[in-house]
Amino acid sequence: MISILLMLQTQGRITAKELAEKLEVSERTIYRDMEVLSGSGIPVFADRGKNGGWSLMDGYQTDLTGLKESEIRALFAPVSPQLLDDLGLTRTSEDARNKIIASLPAAYRKNAKDIWSRIHIDTSSWRGTKEKISSFEVLKNAIWENVTLEIIYQRADGQRNRYIVQPLGLVAKGSIWYFIAAKENGDIRNYRASRIQSAVPGEDTFERPDDFDIAAYWKSSKQAFIKALPTYEVRVKVSEEVLSRLSFSNHFVRIIEAESSDNEGWKSVKLAFDTKDEAKRYILGFADQISIIKPEELHFEILKLAEAAVAHYKV
């Protein structure tokens, strides 16, 4: 649509066929885009007849040729190549990006290209591990075609359940994909895509809710999930050399508060874990560099865990 506006502004009247050929889309797509532009307040109109075509109202100028530097950066900020590859849009994204650059005035093209030489977004893990999603192509097609799916979903506890769902979208959290769908009773749920064992399209289609905003839904869902997470808090004393390592641990430990160091170089810190078991194993891993203040019973439980480890390795 940005390209359409720039072409109309620089070339005047142009037919839907010409626009479709230049942008390599169907004429139906051009008509749909024109409806969107018109609905958003852009004064585009069509002249019928042999010499007809689409044009902008006389005197109308878009703000696109007056793009600020910060607006160019926002418009052309790169996206994750890993996620584009998952969606099968890597080549399409590159082609679209190049077409938009070609449509910009020459003065702005270098600024747009500079974004990609200065910023790169990598959502993959350091070791390159990637979740396998056996039914990803089916999920992607279903969210565009508005067809119901019968899925077999394996929960975190290993139990498998069968659901008939109405696909609403996909969300990437880091490098992990979540499938958003409505159940038969209308409840909207998140499914980790890698846990969908199978997905079979049904014969029924459905009407997608007009008011469903996947970004707003995900934000609300994420907040509810975080709020419902269990929390187990522990007050400990840690040596200063260990304190910096706590923030870079691979475990789900959070520093709630930290006091100043005492005369012996120990700092009182409140830590939060998801579970008691996680707290015990984490603290034990630091041996004599962390001491329990409270809860007191955790001291004895860690001692038992350490004694069991010693007995095991003595054998």
C-alpha positions in Angstrom: 0.0 0.0 0.0 3.0 2.3 0.6 4.1 1.5 -2.9 0.6 2.2 -4.3 0.5 5.6 -2.7 3.9 6.6 -4.0 3.1 5.5 -7.5 -0.2 7.4 -7.5 1.5 10.5 -6.2 4.4 10.4 -8.7 2.6 9.0 -11.8 -1.0 10.3 -11.3 -3.7 8.1 -12.7 -2.8 4.4 -13.1 -5.0 1.4 -13.7 -5.5 -1.6 -11.4 -3.9 -3.8 -14.0 -0.8 -1.7 -14.2 -0.5 -1.6 -10.4 -1.0 -5.3 -10.2 1.8 -5.9 -12.8 4.2 -3.5 -11.1 3.7 -5.0 -7.7 3.3 -8.6 -8.9 0.0 -9.2 -7.2 -3.5 -9.9 -8.4 -6.0 -7.1 -9.5 -8.3 -8.4 -6.7 -5.5 -7.6 -4.2 -5.2 -4.1 -5.6 -9.0 -3.5 -5.3 -8.9 -4.8 -1.7 -5.9 -2.5 -0.9 -7.8 0.5 -2.4 -10.7 -0.2 -0.1 -8.4 -0.3 2.9 -6.7 3.0 1.8 -10.1 4.7 1.3 -11.4 3.4 4.6 -8.3 4.8 6.4 -9.0 8.3 5.0 -6.8 8.4 2.0 -8.7 10.1 -0.9 -8.3 7.5 -3.6 -10.9 7.2 -6.3 -11.4 5.4 -9.6 -12.4 6.8 -13.0 -14.4 4.4 -15.1 -14.0 4.1 -18.9 -11.3 3.4 -21.5 -8.9 6.0 -20.1 -9.9 5.4 -16.5 -7.8 4.3 -13.5 -7.0 5.0 -9.9 -5.8 8.4 -8.7 -5.5 10.6 -5.7 -7.7 13.7 -5.1 -6.1 16.8 -6.7 -3.8 18.5 -4.4 -3.4 15.6 -2.0 0.1 14.8 -0.9 1.1 11.9 1.3 3.5 12.3 4.2 5.6 9.4 2.8 8.0 11.6 0.9 8.6 13.6 4.1 9.6 10.6 6.2 11.8 11.5 9.2 15.0 9.6 9.8 13.5 7.8 12.8 10.4 6.9 10.8 12.6 5.3 8.1 14.4 3.3 10.8 11.1 2.1 12.3 9.7 1.2 8.8 12.7 -0.8 7.7 13.8 -2.3 11.0 14.8 -5.9 10.3 12.9 -8.9 11.5 14.2 -12.3 12.7 15.4 -14.3 9.7 14.7 -17.5 11.7 11.1 -16.6 12.1 10.7 -15.6 8.5 12.2 -18.9 7.4 9.8 -20.7 9.7 6.9 -18.9 7.9 8.4 -19.5 4.5 8.6 -15.8 3.9 12.3 -15.1 3.7 12.5 -14.6 -0.1 9.1 -12.8 -0.1 10.2 -10.4 2.6 13.4 -9.6 0.7 11.5 -9.0 -2.5 9.0 -6.8 -0.8 11.7 -4.8 1.0 13.5 -4.2 -2.3 10.3 -3.0 -4.0 9.5 -0.6 -1.2 13.1 0.8 -1.4 12.7 1.2 -5.1 9.5 3.1 -4.6 11.1 5.6 -2.2 12.6 8.9 -3.4 16.3 8.5 -4.1 17.3 10.6 -1.1 15.8 8.1 1.3 17.0 4.8 -0.2 20.5 4.9 1.4 19.0 5.6 4.8 16.7 2.6 4.4 19.5 0.2 3.3 21.8 1.4 6.2 19.3 -0.1 8.7 20.1 -3.7 7.5 23.9 -3.1 7.6 23.7 -1.9 11.3 21.0 -3.9 12.9 20.4 -7.7 12.9 17.9 -9.6 15.0 18.8 -13.2 15.9 16.2 -15.2 17.9 18.0 -18.5 17.7 19.7 -20.1 20.7 23.5 -20.2 20.9 23.7 -23.9 20.2 21.3 -23.7 17.3 18.7 -26.0 18.8 15.3 -25.7 17.3 11.9 -27.2 18.2 10.5 -29.5 15.6 7.0 -28.7 14.6 5.6 -31.6 12.6 2.3 -29.9 11.6 3.5 -26.3 11.0 2.5 -26.1 7.4 -1.0 -27.3 8.3 -1.2 -24.7 11.1 -0.1 -21.9 8.8 -2.6 -22.7 6.1 -5.4 -23.1 8.5 -5.1 -19.6 9.9 -5.4 -18.1 6.4 -8.2 -20.4 5.2 -10.4 -20.2 8.3 -10.9 -24.0 8.4 -11.3 -26.0 11.6 -8.6 -28.4 12.7 -8.6 -31.6 14.6 -5.4 -31.6 16.7 -3.8 -34.1 19.0 -2.0 -32.1 21.7 0.6 -33.5 24.2 0.5 -31.6 27.5 3.6 -30.9 29.6 2.8 -34.0 31.7 2.8 -36.3 28.7 -1.0 -36.7 28.4 -2.4 -36.5 24.9 -5.8 -34.8 24.2 -7.9 -34.4 21.1 -9.4 -31.0 20.3 -11.5 -29.5 17.5 -10.3 -25.9 17.2 -10.7 -22.7 15.2 -7.3 -21.4 14.3 -6.8 -17.7 15.0 -3.1 -17.1 14.7 0.6 -17.8 15.5 2.8 -16.1 18.1 6.6 -16.4 18.3 7.9 -16.0 21.8 11.6 -15.8 21.3 12.2 -18.7 18.9 9.2 -20.8 20.2 6.0 -20.8 18.3 2.5 -20.8 19.9 -0.7 -21.7 18.1 -3.7 -19.6 19.2 -7.1 -21.2 18.6 -10.6 -21.2 19.9 -12.1 -24.4 21.3 -15.6 -25.7 20.5 -17.0 -23.9 23.6 -15.5 -20.6 22.4 -12.6 -20.4 24.9 -9.3 -19.2 23.3 -6.2 -21.2 24.2 -2.5 -21.2 23.5 -0.9 -24.4 22.3 2.8 -24.8 22.1 3.2 -25.7 18.4 5.9 -28.3 18.9 3.6 -30.3 21.1 0.9 -30.6 18.5 1.4 -34.2 17.4 -1.0 -34.0 14.5 -3.3 -31.5 12.8 -6.0 -32.5 10.3 -8.1 -29.9 8.5 -11.8 -30.3 8.8 -14.5 -29.7 6.2 -16.1 -26.8 8.2 -15.1 -23.2 7.9 -15.8 -20.5 10.5 -16.2 -16.8 10.9 -13.2 -15.2 12.4 -14.1 -12.8 15.2 -13.9 -9.2 13.8 -12.8 -7.8 17.2 -10.0 -10.4 17.8 -6.6 -8.6 18.1 -3.8 -11.2 18.5 -1.3 -8.7 19.9 -3.7 -7.5 22.6 -4.8 -11.1 23.3 -1.2 -12.3 23.7 -0.3 -9.4 26.0 -3.3 -10.2 28.3 -2.6 -13.9 28.2 1.1 -13.4 29.0 0.3 -11.2 32.0 -2.2 -13.7 33.3 0.4 -16.5 32.9 3.1 -14.6 34.8 0.7 -13.7 37.6 -0.3 -17.3 38.0 3.3 -18.6 38.2 4.1 -20.2 41.6 6.8 -18.4 43.7 9.0 -19.7 46.4 11.1 -17.0 48.1 14.4 -17.6 50.0 16.6 -15.3 52.1 20.3 -16.2 51.7 23.7 -14.8 52.3 26.0 -14.9 49.3 29.6 -14.0 48.8 30.2 -10.9 46.6 32.0 -12.9 43.9 28.9 -15.1 43.4 26.3 -12.2 43.3 27.0 -11.3 39.7 26.6 -14.9 38.6 23.1 -15.1 40.0 21.7 -12.8 37.3 23.3 -14.9 34.5 22.2 -18.3 35.7 20.3 -20.6 33.3 17.8 -21.3 36.1 14.7 -19.4 36.7 16.0 -17.4 39.7 15.1 -13.8 40.3 16.8 -11.4 42.7 14.0 -9.6 44.7 16.3 -7.4 46.8 19.9 -7.2 47.9 21.3 -5.5 51.0 24.8 -4.0 51.5 27.7 -6.3 52.3 28.7 -7.0 55.9 32.2 -6.8 57.3 33.1 -10.3 56.1 32.0 -9.6 52.5 28.7 -11.4 52.6 25.5 -9.9 51.2 22.0 -10.7 52.3 19.8 -11.4 49.2 16.2 -12.4 48.7 15.7 -14.9 45.8 12.6 -16.1 44.2 12.2 -19.5 42.5 9.2 -21.3 40.9 9.4 -24.2 43.3 11.1 -25.4 46.5 12.8 -28.3 44.6 14.3 -25.8 42.2 15.6 -23.6 45.0 17.3 -26.6 46.8 19.1 -27.8 43.7 20.1 -24.3 42.7 21.5 -23.3 46.1 23.3 -26.7 46.5 25.1 -26.0 43.2 27.0 -23.1 44.8 28.3 -25.3 47.7 29.7 -23.1 50.5 29.2 -19.8 48.6 25.6 -19.4 49.6 24.1 -19.9 53.1 20.4 -20.2 54.0 18.9 -17.6 56.3 15.3 -18.6 56.0 13.1 -20.6 55.7 15.1 -22.6 58.2 13.7 -26.0 57.1 15.3 -25.5 53.7 18.7 -25.6 55.4 18.1 -29.2 56.5 16.5 -30.3 53.2 19.6 -29.1 51.3 21.8 -30.9 53.9 19.9 -34.2 53.2 20.3 -33.6 49.5 24.1 -33.1 49.9 24.4 -36.2 52.1 22.6 -38.2 49.5 24.9 -37.0 46.8 28.0 -37.8 48.9 26.7 -41.3 49.7 25.9 -41.9 46.1 29.4 -41.0 44.9 31.1 -42.9 47.7 29.5 -46.1 46.4 
